[in-house]
């Protein structure tokens, strides 16, 4: 119950007694990119990502046969690791 009193005291401090300390005096930032530019960049990025993923999926057959890996191992281990690596790059 003491924690509830602390929370109420913090709310009173923030919202009533010292409101001016916590007001945002900064003006709102204008977007750096127009909506059309953002949608165009999103579309190009989506298309590139889709084509790269298709190449990855198409190369799985060759990888499994040449390396002697099972489909299960490739699907459960190799693909998530490769997918995350590309995502972080």
N, C-alpha and C positions, 0 to 999 in steps of 0.2 A: 504494500500500500504506500510505502514511503516513496517508491519509484514514481507512482502516479503523481504525487505532490511535486516531485522534482520536475516532471514533464510539464505540469500546469504552471509552475513557476517560470520555466524557460519560455513557455508560450506567452505568458504575461509580459516577461521581459522583452521578448522580440516584438510582440504585436502592440503593446500599449505604452510601456514606459520609455523604450529606446527605439522607437520605430525609425527615426531618422538615421540611425547608424546602419540599418539594414536595407534602406531604400536604394534601388539601383538608379543612379543618376546618369548613367550612360545612355546615350541615344541608341535607338535600335540600328543595327548594322544593315546596310543595304546588301542584297545578294550580289556576289561577285560575278555571277553568270546569269544570263537570261534563261527563261524557261525553255525556249526553243533550243538554245545551245546545250543546256543540260540534257534535254530529251535526245538530241542528236548524239551527244557523247555516250549516253546510256545505250542507245540503239547500236552504235558501232561497237561498244564494248561487249554487249550481249552477243552480237553476231560473231565477233572474234572468239569469244569464250565458247560458243556453241561449236564452231568449227574445230577448235583445239580439242574439245571433248570428243568430238566424232573421230578425230585422228587417234586419240588415245584408245577409244573403244575398238576401233578397227584394227589396231595393232595388238590387241590382246591375244588373238588366235596365234599369230606368229610367235609371240613371246612364250605362250604356254607350250607350243610344240618344240620350239628350239631350245628352251631351257629345261624342258621336262617337268614343268610345274603343273600341279593340278589346278583345275578351274576354281575349286573352293578356296585354296590357298591364295590364289591371285585375287579373287574377289573380296576375300575377308582381310587380307594383310597388305598386299601390294598396292591395290587401288586406293584405299584410304590414305596410306602414307604418301603416295605420289600426289593425290588430290590436295592434301594439306600442304605439301611442300610448294606446289604451284600457287596455291592460294596465298601463302605468306610471302612469296617472292613478289 
